[in-house]
Amino acid sequence: MSRRKIAKRSNYKCRVCNQSLIGEEALKINLIVPNLLGGKEKYENMEMLHTSCCTQHNHLLKKYGEGKELPKIQKFFRDKNINPSSKEGISLMKLQFKKFKYANCKGK
């Protein structure tokens, strides 16, 4: 998968800090729905983030998911009877990310 294509989909902006992905800071491909929840490494499930923003995002994912295995998020999908790796599952994860309280990221 082309990193450029993934970055272009977000208009070359990091979802976490809303700053440009073009610059000095290293970038990382993040799975919107993590493998742990059944997320697949496919284009629709990938986003490009600054490395520092990705680290913060993963920390908050574990915090809001109530642990390393993300039991709260697994239950959320089970209760709604939604496959996490489906388009609907990916959209739901993106919606939930808006509730995350990001700090200490580039531009924040």
C-alpha positions in Angstrom: 0.0 0.0 0.0 1.3 3.4 -1.0 2.0 5.7 2.0 1.4 8.6 -0.3 -2.1 7.4 -1.2 -3.0 6.9 2.4 -1.7 10.4 3.3 -3.5 11.9 0.3 -6.8 10.5 1.5 -6.6 12.7 4.6 -5.4 15.7 2.5 -1.9 15.2 4.0 -3.2 16.2 7.5 -2.7 14.2 10.7 -6.1 13.3 12.2 -4.8 13.6 15.7 -3.1 17.0 15.6 -4.6 18.3 12.3 -1.1 19.4 11.2 0.5 18.7 7.9 2.1 15.3 7.3 4.7 16.9 5.1 7.7 17.9 7.2 10.5 16.6 9.3 8.6 14.3 11.8 8.5 10.6 11.0 5.2 9.1 10.0 3.5 5.9 10.8 0.7 3.9 9.3 -2.0 3.3 11.9 -4.8 0.8 11.6 -8.1 2.5 12.5 -9.5 -0.8 13.7 -6.5 -2.6 15.3 -5.6 -6.2 14.4 -6.5 -7.1 18.0 -10.1 -6.2 17.2 -10.1 -8.0 13.8 -8.9 -5.0 11.8 -7.4 -5.9 8.4 -4.4 -4.3 6.8 -6.4 -2.9 3.9 -6.5 0.7 2.5 -9.9 1.6 4.1 -8.5 0.7 7.5 -5.3 2.6 7.3 -4.4 6.2 8.1 -1.1 8.1 8.3 -0.2 9.8 11.6 2.9 11.5 13.0 4.8 8.9 15.0 4.3 10.9 18.2 0.6 11.3 17.5 0.3 7.5 16.8 1.9 6.8 20.1 -0.5 9.0 21.9 -3.4 7.6 20.0 -2.5 4.0 20.9 -2.1 5.0 24.6 -5.6 6.5 24.6 -7.0 3.5 22.7 -5.8 1.3 25.6 -7.1 3.7 28.2 -10.6 4.1 26.7 -10.7 0.4 25.7 -10.0 -0.5 29.4 -6.8 -2.4 28.9 -4.4 -3.9 26.5 -7.0 -6.4 25.1 -9.5 -3.5 24.6 -12.4 -5.4 26.2 -14.7 -2.3 26.3 -14.3 -1.8 22.5 -14.8 -5.5 21.8 -18.0 -5.5 23.8 -19.1 -2.3 22.0 -18.9 -4.2 18.6 -20.4 -7.4 20.0 -23.4 -5.5 21.5 -24.0 -3.7 18.2 -23.4 -7.0 16.2 -21.0 -5.2 13.9 -17.9 -6.7 12.3 -15.1 -4.3 13.4 -13.3 -4.7 10.0 -16.4 -3.8 8.0 -16.9 -0.3 6.5 -19.5 0.3 9.2 -17.0 -0.8 11.9 -14.3 1.5 10.6 -16.7 4.4 10.5 -17.8 3.7 14.1 -14.1 3.7 15.3 -13.4 7.0 13.5 -16.5 8.5 15.2 -15.4 7.3 18.6 -11.9 8.8 18.1 -13.5 12.2 18.2 -14.1 11.7 21.9 -10.4 11.1 22.6 -8.6 13.8 24.5 -5.3 14.1 22.7 -2.4 16.0 24.3 1.4 16.2 23.8 1.1 15.7 20.1 2.7 17.7 17.3 0.7 20.9 17.1 -1.5 20.3 20.2 
